[in-house]
Amino acid sequence: MAARIASGHSAPASVTATATAAAAGSDQPGAADTAMALRPRLRAARIAMSQEQRDAANEKIADYLDDWAVLSLTRPLRKGSTERVLAAFWPLGPEPDLRDWLMRQSADPELVLALPVVVERDAPLVFKRWWPDAPMRNGAYGIAEPDHDQIVTPDIILLPALGFTAQADRIGYGGGYYDRTLAGFDAARRQVQTIAVAFACGALAEGEHQPAPHDRRVDAVLTEAGWLPKMPD
């Protein structure tokens, strides 16, 4: 896979990597919600997927993203600007793998791609520009990240999810990074579209998860089964 070559890093689909992801995740630690109790089951369901199932799911997710991109990534996302900044994520362990899709999107000269970077614990993420030959390094928690200083502010963020509800409530790994980041954008009055990407095995039944007060509902969830609650505009 070209994107793996570009980074020099291939994320192992292992229980150890998933445990590391739990440290790097996306919900406030210690929150009085149901996420902590649900995470072990959600991790186990994702780990139980075979590589063939994961590959097929990744292809379907990419197909849905292609349809969405035709509608959403071909127009300016901010008034008075032709630049469009899309942040995604590099997979850790058995997460959905968007690297091939990102490689294809990199052919659009007006689309700026970015990846999240953990600068320090308990702080918001920053986003650094990514392109196929961008220098990469293993950052916090062993997650591959761009190795340069070109920081950008995203218009759209594709973020990983361990679990999700039909209303687009998201369960991350418990580290709080995306919560802090999105709260910072809200405080700065920066409108950012958020799409959680997960495998369908992370679906939660009605009433099974009660989000904590700090949790920010994403605009949509995408899995190999499609969009919830619908494809975003």
C-alpha atoms as one frame of an Amber mdcrd trajectory, in Angstrom:
protein
   0.000   0.000   0.000   1.481   3.307  -1.093   0.428   5.171   2.030   2.190
   2.656   4.238   5.377   3.193   2.227   5.034   6.936   2.508   5.098   6.767
   6.297   7.399   3.826   6.782   4.917   2.631   9.395   2.438  -0.237   9.309
   0.103  -0.327  12.279  -0.263  -3.805  13.816  -3.775  -5.101  14.362  -3.163
  -6.410  17.835  -4.611  -6.299  21.288  -1.524  -4.397  22.454  -2.046  -1.671
  19.867  -5.678  -1.359  20.825  -4.727  -0.926  24.453  -2.354   1.832  23.362
  -5.187   3.450  21.431  -7.193   3.525  24.635  -4.556   5.821  26.101  -4.621
   8.041  23.037  -8.354   8.330  22.633 -11.095  10.811  22.532 -13.381  11.060
  25.583 -12.721  12.825  28.863 -11.257  10.384  31.387 -13.263   9.813  34.542
 -16.544  10.964  33.025 -19.672   9.756  34.776 -21.136   8.104  31.669 -21.537
   4.627  30.235 -18.527   4.750  27.913 -16.076   3.162  30.337 -18.264   0.108
  30.831 -18.886  -0.295  27.100 -15.308   0.049  25.834 -14.088  -3.506  26.657
 -16.948  -5.067  24.691 -16.477  -2.646  21.790 -12.738  -3.322  21.637 -13.319
  -7.071  21.702 -15.852  -6.886  18.866 -13.435  -4.941  16.680 -10.498  -7.206
  17.439 -12.654 -10.224  16.571 -12.988  -9.045  12.962 -10.827 -11.022  10.552
  -8.403  -9.195   8.269 -10.641 -10.080   5.327 -13.642  -8.548   7.066 -11.618
  -5.459   7.929 -10.370  -5.054   4.359 -13.887  -5.408   2.937 -15.235  -2.899
   5.463 -12.481  -0.410   4.635 -13.351  -0.642   0.940 -17.033   0.028   1.617
 -16.189   2.975   3.860 -14.005   4.398   1.091 -16.855   4.002  -1.410 -19.196
   5.989   0.834 -16.510   8.646   1.293 -16.070   8.894  -2.480 -19.779   9.653
  -2.927 -19.680  12.199  -0.104 -16.527  13.844  -1.457 -18.129  14.526  -4.840
 -20.770  16.620  -3.077 -18.817  18.110  -0.177 -15.162  18.468  -1.198 -15.690
  20.121  -4.562 -16.872  23.462  -3.184 -15.268  26.098  -0.934 -15.846  25.340
   2.721 -15.277  28.882   3.988 -16.563  32.157   2.579 -13.886  34.009   0.661
 -11.460  31.066   0.581 -10.794  28.438  -2.058  -8.694  26.347   0.338 -10.330
  23.254   1.801  -8.674  21.514   4.757  -9.655  17.932   5.544  -8.159  16.231
   8.610  -8.266  12.456   8.896  -6.379   9.913  11.029  -3.662   7.320  10.600
  -4.910   3.930  11.818  -3.679   2.408  15.033  -4.184  -1.329  15.355  -7.614
  -2.491  14.160  -9.042   0.962  13.429 -10.629   1.746  10.053  -7.858   2.418
   7.530  -8.356   5.513   5.358  -4.856   5.646   3.908  -5.677   4.465   0.391
  -8.584   6.898   0.231  -6.362   9.739   1.410  -3.839   8.878  -1.262  -6.515
   9.311  -3.908  -7.738  12.574  -2.414  -4.195  13.948  -2.453  -4.502  14.322
  -6.235  -6.862  17.293  -5.706  -4.607  20.389  -5.806  -7.162  22.514  -3.932
  -7.640  20.095  -1.053  -5.264  20.294   1.910  -5.021  17.058   3.890  -3.937
  16.911   7.513  -3.326  14.476  10.364  -3.676  15.022  14.122  -0.642  15.419
  16.343  -0.509  15.028  20.118   1.683  17.895  21.321   1.304  17.121  25.024
  -0.961  15.149  27.313  -4.228  16.777  28.390  -3.965  19.372  25.611  -5.900
  19.831  22.361  -4.592  18.243  19.194  -2.906  20.208  16.467  -3.205  19.284
  12.800  -0.262  19.130  10.439  -0.449  19.021   6.689  -0.020  15.606   5.070
   0.817  14.614   1.515   1.969  11.240   0.107   5.698  11.949   0.472   5.431
  13.923   3.701   8.106  13.030   6.258   6.560  10.921   9.018   7.562   9.803
  12.483   6.053   7.756  15.270   4.527  10.242  17.691   2.700   9.874  20.981
   1.331   6.373  21.629   3.188   5.112  18.545   0.786   6.836  16.131   2.371
   7.984  12.871   2.329  11.758  12.408   3.828  14.323  10.013   7.381  15.305
  10.892   7.374  19.018  10.021   5.954  22.325  11.299   3.155  23.061   8.797
   0.143  23.437  11.106  -3.302  23.949   9.535  -6.832  24.400  10.851  -9.322
  21.871   9.466 -12.735  22.566   7.998 -13.707  18.894   8.264 -12.395  16.237
  10.651 -12.710  12.503  10.089 -12.109  11.048  13.541 -11.968   7.464  14.785
 -14.736   6.003  16.920 -14.865   2.844  18.988 -18.633   2.960  19.445 -21.549
   5.112  18.332 -25.289   5.613  18.587 -27.842   6.152  15.836 -27.945   9.815
  16.898 -24.178  10.204  16.222 -23.022  10.149  19.822 -19.482   8.816  19.764
 -17.398   6.735  22.154 -13.664   7.199  21.791 -10.803   5.696  23.762 -10.859
   7.794  26.918  -7.977  10.232  26.499 -10.045  13.368  25.850  -8.004  14.707
  22.908 -10.799  15.205  20.409 -13.168  16.527  23.076 -10.650  19.214  24.049
  -9.882  20.009  20.426 -13.512  20.428  19.400 -14.257  22.473  22.513 -11.424
  24.801  21.515 -12.875  25.238  18.034 -16.281  25.982  19.549 -14.760  28.593
  21.865 -13.033  30.218  18.884 -16.313  30.163  16.915 -14.643  28.041  14.278
 -17.174  25.852  12.494 -15.747  22.396  11.867 -17.705  19.495  10.423 -17.071
  16.236  12.282 -17.506  12.723  10.891 -16.762   9.724  13.087 -15.491   6.685
  11.175 -16.026   3.274  12.756 -16.786  -0.334  12.000 -20.419  -1.417  12.185
 -19.649  -3.718  15.133 -19.422  -0.543  17.247 -23.152   0.185  16.916 -24.967
   0.669  20.228 -28.616  -0.044  20.885 -31.086   2.660  21.824 -30.557   3.690
  25.453 -27.356   1.685  25.831 -25.102   4.741  26.065 -25.688   7.934  28.015
 -23.195  10.616  26.908 -21.522  12.731  29.556 -22.169  16.502  29.659 -18.820
  17.289  28.011 -19.409  14.921  25.077 -19.900  16.601  21.720 -22.158  14.821
  19.259 -20.543  14.516  15.823 -22.315  15.581  12.648 -22.411  12.043  11.260
 -21.062   8.529  11.733 -19.817   6.446   8.817 -19.355   2.666   8.827 -19.274
  -0.004   6.148 -23.066  -0.157   6.566 -23.540   3.510   5.669 -24.218   6.872
   7.289 -25.896   7.707  10.591 -28.131   9.562  10.948 -27.540  10.625   7.294
 -24.751  11.724   4.956 -23.730  15.257   5.967 -24.102  18.153   3.542
